Amino acid sequence: MSLNSSSIWLPRSRRAPAEARRRLSGLLAGAPDGDRFLDSGLLAVTELVTNAVVHGTPAGYLIYLAFDVTPARLRIEVHDARGDREPVLSPPGLNDEAGRGLQLVNAVAQSWGCCPRRPIGKITWCEVVA
């Protein structure tokens, strides 16, 4: 049973992760006990949207973001236009300044994955449980 859901189109912009966090915070504030998903959800949505901006969305395309909250979990979906480039969970080197996003998502989410999006692109998703 879904308590709340929300979706938004985001521009391919450095400001997209902040807008995603703002949108998720508002959704969870209106959901009964939504605050229990807040910290992990904010971290996960920041990393997934950042990956979509940096790696998954060519210039001229938008990012579609969807949330769904039930009593048991928060589901986050990030849709982008690059179906040829799936996210890869790999350990970054000690001196790498990037490459930790999916490691963080993997740490806070019960599950995550990627699937094709028709007609183009992919959906990267995660589920956070309390």
Secondary structure, 3 states (H helix, E strand, C coil): CCCEEEEEEECCCCCHHHHHHHHHHHHHHCCCCHHHHHHHHHHHHHHHHHHHHHHHCCCCCCEEEEEEECCCEEEEEEEECCCCCCCCCCCCCCCCCCCCHHHHHHHHCCEEEEEECCCCCEEEEEEEEC
